[in-house]
C-alpha cells in the first residue's frame, strides 16, 4: 500500500520534525512527561491543534464507558501520538496504539521513543484503526526524508 499520498503524511512530517527538535535539545534519559510537555510546546509553536491526555472512552453495547484510557496527544484531530521513554519498543506498545486508533476512529498514529541516541530509531508510524486495512508499521525513513 502506498502511503505517500495520504494527507496525514505532511502532518506526520511536522510532528516528527518537532520531536527531533525536542530530542536534540534534551537528549535521551528523561521521563515521558518531560518529553510530552516539550513536544506540546514545539507543536503549538508551529500552530498545530493539540489535545493533551485526551480521554478515550470505550463504546460497549452503545454505552460510552470511561475506563481511564488517555491519548498522550491528539494532533489536528487526525493523528495520535504516544510518547515513550523506554529501553526498547515492545509489541504491547504497538498493540496499545492500534487499540487507540480503533477506539478513536483514527487511521495514523506515531509511537515516539525519546530514550534513543538517534530519534529516527525511536519512531514508528502505524496505520490502522477503524475501516483501515490490516495495520502497517511504516518505515520512518519514508516519513522523515
C-alpha positions, 0 to 999 in steps of 0.5 A: 500500500502506498502511503505517500499520498495520504494527507496525514503524511505532511502532518506526520512530517511536522510532528516528527520534525518537532520531536527531533527538535525536542530530542536534540535539545534534551537528549535521551534519559528523561521521563515521558512527561518531560518529553510530552510537555516539550513536544506540546510546546514545539507543536503549538509553536508551529500552530498545530491543534493539540489535545493533551491526555485526551480521554478515550472512552470505550463504546460497549453495547452503545454505552460510552464507558470511561475506563481511564484510557488517555491519548498522550496527544491528539494532533489536528484531530487526525493523528495520535501520538504516544510518547515513550521513554523506554529501553526498547519498543515492545509489541504491547506498545504497538498493540496499545496504539492500534487499540487507540486508533480503533477506539478513536476512529483514527487511521495514523498514529506515531509511537515516539521513543525519546530514550534513543541516541538517534530519534529516527530509531525511536519512531514508528508510524502505524496505520490502522484503526477503524475501516483501515486495512490490516495495520502497517508499521511504516518505515520512518525513513519514508516519513522523515526524508 
